[in-house]
């Protein structure tokens, strides 16, 4: 009888406190929806990763020339960009947790350092880039902290099919590799409830780019295909004992406290591989375009925009570089 009373007391606490933390309406509380939402959100992170990478180290010129020329052809700088992140899965998680924050138009920012150098004897150019952002979107709503951090490193090489001369434009083909990793988390009321979602992506790229310089202006357009190998992980847990005082915890005992705790985790484990996956596409086709503007003789500002035709994701960037 004593244990039965404890069970009834636990159920009362769950309905009046823990569920109020997780959902505005206890009747709608569904832990499976949280798991489903996190699963969808990790797929969204994976699908956004190629667009996040696409505007990093994007130069207006389809080919910068040989390092051994006079002057030598090289340069580097910094770029700021954003990529659209679809948040239907995250919205599902927020709803179950009783949060009404609008996350329909979330864009992931990037701040990238890059460099590019012309080839030596063989005509090509080589670019490298890297980026790490820690908690760029951290905010607090309704005693809830949401944060996301991620980073990328990558390199690419481009070979000219046509070198710009007179009326001829630059036309090049290229190939690249990028590694991207990130994690998003939600913490409710100092750990009463926590969820996290993470991803890792290895991204292969193939690019065709056309550019033509007209005085100090250099418009460009191109097409990029990507193929990814991915990992995903997510977890959630809640601990209702964290909102109870010492007297209430003592009344519940260990068995009663255990009923106020629940955890679920998922880890995809090994890399998915680069084989084409039609059910959850790990490939994209992106179109991109932009314009570069020279100033101060050795500097160029570049504005670019891209669109993922497979996942319907917009991305864009603005860069400032010194080049020779």
C-alpha positions in Angstrom: 0.0 0.0 0.0 2.8 2.3 0.9 4.4 1.8 -2.6 1.1 2.3 -4.3 0.7 5.7 -2.6 4.2 6.6 -3.9 3.2 5.6 -7.4 0.0 7.8 -7.2 2.1 10.7 -5.8 4.6 10.3 -8.7 1.9 10.3 -11.3 0.4 13.5 -9.7 3.9 15.2 -9.9 4.4 14.1 -13.5 1.0 15.5 -14.5 1.4 18.8 -12.6 5.1 19.6 -12.9 7.2 17.6 -15.3 4.8 17.6 -18.2 4.3 21.4 -17.7 8.1 21.7 -18.3 7.9 19.6 -21.5 4.5 20.6 -22.9 1.9 23.3 -22.4 -0.8 20.6 -22.7 0.0 17.4 -20.8 -2.3 15.4 -23.1 -0.1 16.2 -26.1 3.2 15.1 -24.5 4.7 12.3 -26.6 8.3 11.2 -26.2 8.3 9.4 -29.6 7.6 12.8 -31.2 10.7 14.2 -29.6 12.8 11.2 -31.0 11.2 11.6 -34.4 11.8 15.4 -34.4 15.5 15.0 -33.5 15.9 12.3 -36.2 14.4 14.7 -38.8 16.6 17.6 -37.5 19.8 15.6 -37.8 18.9 14.9 -41.5 18.3 18.6 -41.9 21.8 19.4 -40.6 23.3 16.9 -43.0 21.4 18.3 -46.0 22.5 21.9 -45.1 26.2 21.0 -44.7 26.9 21.1 -48.5 25.3 24.5 -48.8 27.2 25.8 -45.7 30.4 24.7 -47.5 29.4 25.9 -50.9 30.1 29.6 -50.3 33.4 29.1 -48.5 36.4 29.9 -50.6 34.3 30.9 -53.6 36.3 33.3 -55.8 34.9 35.3 -58.6 37.5 34.3 -61.0 37.1 30.8 -62.4 40.9 30.5 -62.5 43.4 32.8 -60.8 46.5 31.9 -62.9 50.0 30.6 -62.3 52.0 31.2 -59.2 55.2 31.6 -61.3 53.7 34.6 -63.3 54.7 38.1 -62.6 53.2 39.1 -60.3 52.5 35.7 -58.8 48.9 34.7 -58.4 47.8 34.0 -54.8 45.6 35.6 -52.2 43.5 35.0 -49.1 41.0 36.6 -46.8 37.8 36.2 -44.9 34.2 35.5 -45.9 30.9 35.7 -44.1 28.0 33.5 -45.2 24.7 32.0 -44.3 22.9 28.7 -45.3 19.2 27.9 -44.8 18.4 25.2 -42.2 15.0 23.5 -42.4 13.6 23.2 -38.9 10.4 21.1 -39.1 12.0 18.5 -36.9 13.2 21.1 -34.4 9.8 22.6 -34.3 8.3 19.2 -33.4 10.7 19.0 -30.5 10.0 22.5 -29.3 6.2 21.9 -29.5 6.5 18.8 -27.3 8.6 20.8 -24.8 6.0 23.5 -24.6 8.0 26.2 -26.4 6.4 28.5 -28.9 9.5 30.0 -30.4 9.3 30.5 -34.2 12.2 28.7 -35.9 10.8 28.5 -39.4 13.5 30.7 -40.9 16.8 29.7 -39.3 20.0 30.3 -41.2 23.4 29.0 -40.1 26.1 31.7 -40.2 29.7 31.0 -41.3 32.9 33.0 -40.8 35.7 31.4 -42.9 39.3 32.1 -43.5 40.6 31.0 -46.9 43.5 31.1 -49.2 44.2 30.3 -52.9 47.4 29.8 -54.8 48.1 29.3 -58.5 49.7 26.2 -59.8 53.4 25.9 -60.7 54.3 24.4 -64.0 50.9 22.8 -64.7 47.9 25.3 -64.9 45.7 24.9 -61.9 44.9 26.7 -58.6 44.6 25.3 -55.1 42.3 26.6 -52.4 42.1 25.8 -48.7 39.6 27.0 -46.1 38.6 26.5 -42.4 35.9 27.7 -40.1 34.8 27.1 -36.5 31.9 28.8 -34.8 31.0 28.1 -31.1 27.4 28.8 -30.0 26.6 31.5 -32.7 22.9 31.1 -32.1 22.7 30.7 -28.3 19.6 32.3 -26.9 17.4 31.9 -23.8 13.6 31.6 -24.1 11.2 30.5 -21.3 14.1 29.3 -19.1 15.4 27.3 -22.1 18.8 27.7 -23.8 19.2 26.7 -27.4 22.7 26.6 -29.0 24.5 25.2 -32.0 28.2 25.0 -32.9 29.9 23.6 -36.0 33.0 23.9 -38.1 34.4 22.9 -41.5 37.8 22.4 -43.2 38.3 21.8 -46.9 40.4 22.1 -50.0 39.8 22.2 -53.7 41.7 22.3 -57.0 40.6 23.9 -60.3 41.9 23.3 -63.8 41.2 25.9 -66.6 39.5 24.7 -69.8 39.6 28.2 -71.2 41.9 31.0 -70.0 40.6 34.5 -70.0 42.0 36.5 -72.9 40.4 39.2 -74.9 36.7 38.3 -75.3 37.3 34.8 -74.0 36.1 34.1 -70.4 37.6 31.9 -67.7 36.1 28.4 -67.8 37.3 25.8 -65.3 36.4 22.5 -63.8 37.3 21.6 -60.2 37.1 19.0 -57.5 37.2 19.4 -53.7 36.8 17.8 -50.3 35.3 19.2 -47.1 34.7 17.9 -43.6 31.9 19.4 -41.6 30.8 18.7 -38.0 28.3 20.2 -35.7 26.0 19.8 -32.7 22.8 21.5 -31.5 21.4 21.4 -28.0 18.5 22.5 -25.9 18.6 22.7 -22.1 15.4 23.4 -20.2 15.4 24.8 -16.7 19.0 23.9 -15.7 19.0 20.4 -16.9 15.4 19.3 -16.1 15.2 18.4 -19.8 18.0 18.2 -22.4 18.1 17.3 -26.0 21.0 17.2 -28.5 21.5 16.5 -32.1 24.8 16.1 -34.0 26.2 15.3 -37.4 29.5 14.7 -39.3 29.8 14.9 -43.1 32.5 14.2 -45.6 31.6 16.1 -48.8 33.1 15.5 -52.2 32.5 18.3 -54.7 32.8 18.7 -58.5 32.4 22.2 -60.0 32.2 24.0 -63.3 32.6 27.8 -63.2 32.5 30.5 -65.8 33.7 34.1 -65.2 34.6 37.2 -67.2 36.3 40.3 -65.9 35.0 43.7 -67.2 37.2 46.5 -65.9 36.9 46.2 -62.1 33.8 44.0 -62.1 33.9 40.2 -62.5 30.6 38.4 -62.7 30.6 34.6 -62.5 28.2 31.6 -62.7 28.6 27.9 -62.1 27.2 24.5 -61.2 28.4 22.2 -58.4 27.6 18.6 -57.6 28.2 17.1 -54.2 28.2 13.6 -52.7 28.3 13.0 -48.9 29.1 10.4 -46.4 27.5 11.1 -43.1 27.1 10.2 -39.4 24.2 11.3 -37.1 23.5 11.2 -33.4 20.8 12.5 -31.1 19.7 12.1 -27.5 17.2 13.4 -25.1 16.5 13.0 -21.4 14.4 14.5 -18.6 14.9 14.4 -14.9 11.8 15.6 -13.0 13.6 15.2 -9.6 15.5 18.5 -10.4 12.3 20.6 -9.8 11.5 18.9 -6.4 12.7 20.0 -3.0 14.6 17.6 -0.6 11.4 16.7 1.3 9.6 15.7 -1.8 12.5 13.6 -3.0 12.7 11.8 0.3 9.0 11.0 0.2 9.4 9.5 -3.3 12.3 7.3 -2.5 14.6 5.7 -5.1 11.8 3.8 -6.9 9.6 6.9 -7.1 12.4 9.1 -8.3 13.2 6.6 -11.1 9.8 7.1 -12.6 10.5 10.8 -13.1 13.5 10.0 -15.3 13.7 8.9 -18.9 16.5 8.8 -21.5 16.7 7.9 -25.2 19.8 8.0 -27.5 20.6 7.2 -31.1 24.0 7.0 -32.9 24.2 5.9 -36.5 27.7 4.6 -35.9 29.9 4.1 -39.0 30.0 6.5 -42.0 27.1 6.0 -44.4 29.5 5.8 -47.3 29.5 7.6 -50.7 27.1 5.2 -52.4 24.1 7.1 -53.8 21.1 7.0 -51.4 17.8 7.8 -53.1 15.6 7.4 -50.0 17.6 10.1 -48.0 19.6 11.8 -50.8 23.3 12.2 -49.9 23.8 14.1 -53.2 23.0 17.6 -54.4 23.2 19.8 -57.4 23.8 23.5 -56.7 23.7 26.4 -59.1 25.6 29.5 -58.0 26.3 33.0 -59.2 27.8 36.2 -58.0 30.0 39.2 -58.7 33.5 40.3 -57.7 34.5 44.0 -57.5 38.2 45.0 -57.4 39.4 48.0 -55.3 42.6 49.4 -53.9 44.5 47.5 -56.7 45.1 44.3 -54.7 41.7 43.8 -52.9 38.4 42.2 -54.1 35.0 41.9 -52.5 32.8 39.1 -53.7 29.1 38.5 -53.3 27.7 35.1 -54.1 24.4 33.1 -53.8 23.7 29.5 -54.4 20.6 27.2 -54.5 20.4 23.5 -53.8 18.1 22.0 -56.4 17.7 18.7 -54.5 17.0 20.0 -51.0 15.6 23.5 -52.0 18.2 25.3 -49.8 19.4 28.9 -50.3 22.9 30.0 -49.2 25.1 33.0 -49.9 28.2 34.7 -48.8 30.2 38.0 -48.8 34.0 37.9 -48.9 36.9 40.3 -48.7 40.3 39.2 -49.9 43.7 40.5 -50.8 44.9 39.0 -54.1 47.9 39.3 -56.4 
